[in-house]
């Protein structure tokens, strides 16, 4: 599925919709160059669970935990990760529990250590705004794509989707 996100407000709104569809669990990997909007999308996901504070990319701390709406949410930014084994030292295995939602920016930096994602989202610059390309890798990921394709508010934003989801 590919979705057009014309501006920051649409990106945050899409993140909220994505957050609701995830129901507070799963592994979402965010790909894209610097400035593509990975943290903006994460802000929207966190808003779905009631977080109204600032959302900053945890570039130096590697992970920012949130407990909101009775859910455990972990925002990882692996841009400055020196070695995937560093994730072991910060208790990463415990953070990727089944009852948590883990959002990972720059997942390629954790290759070989990170578990398989439920959903990978690649953000690219478009005209205007961004394009989000979503790919599912699990039953949860596929159910999220179905839920998103059924959201009326985003019908005008969907560029394309897999045939089986139409």
Order of alpha helices (4+ residues) and beta strands (2+ residues): beta-alpha-beta-alpha-beta-beta-alpha-alpha-beta-beta-beta-alpha-beta
